[in-house]
């Protein structure tokens, strides 16, 4: 597994470099093609995907297996950023401004929801709606959206055995005490046994099949065991620095597409990291969400690398354009003095 994961990380490096060097404006012009491509790919997934643990999320192309959900998250953020800029003057209008964006959020989230991949669908919807709100969409329209879809979404979620059991187990743990499930119980044991400084790298006992999915969804518990509370706090601090830096890049960006793209990427990383950590602490129902950049996985690590490459490119383009503006102001001032 380590060798396979290392291979995927190595594959991620050229993807990161391409995203780093490619001007972010380019995504504005191909956003329509990206969203249509991922829409068709998600439909294809429902028919040809390999089933694992009761869900059909992985498809294979030329021997390479991947989850279309991972590019779908990034491509949706790109397209919404494009629409927020394009329809800036109509954002307060429901038909011309809000509805086209809601359409794509609903379609992409629904196709992921019915795989079933409920946790990803819900968090993608949450990130997208926050992006619309920050981008200037009407608060009234957003409240109307939540009030309209929340009951049908919960009802549909209860139709699946695994999601129903996880949700009811979480609710019972709140009202009647006890552990949410065996995974959370073992994750808490793992976190608690690490103490302040941890048991040391490679000395984990919980990853010897005591903690299910120790390399994936519950890797945070293993981090706590091996590096202690200081190690886990350091990981959380790095996520905070990354997200806050991304928000700062968005604030300094002058064009709306770049602003929304930087904000959406940063928010997405922060929300998914927070959700994974809260699951490990038993503060959210158990989900199949990886810890960004750390959990074992192929497609997710590649597209997280791509997201960071785009974010750095936005920051770099801001720097270059600011230099050009300063140079122009200096030349203008010099000419006026002459």
Buried (B, 14 or more C-beta within 10 A) or exposed (E): EEEEBEEBBEBBEEBBEEBBEEEBBEBBEBBEEBBEBBBEBBEEBEEEBEEEEEBBBBBEEEEEEBBBBBBBBBBBBBBBBBBBBBBEEBBBEBEEBBBBBBEBBBBBBBBBBBBBBBBBBBBBBBBBBBBBEBBBBBEEBBEEBEEEBEEEBEEBBEEBEBBEEBBEBBEEBEEEEEBBBEBBBBBBBBBEBBEEEBBEEEEBEBBEEBBBBBBBBBBBBBBBBBBBBBBBEEBBEEBEEBBEBBBEBBEBBEBBBBBBBBBBBBBBBBBBBBBBBBBBBBEBBBBBBBBBBBBBBBBBBBBBBBBBBBBBBBBBBBEEBEEEEEEEEEEEEEEEEE
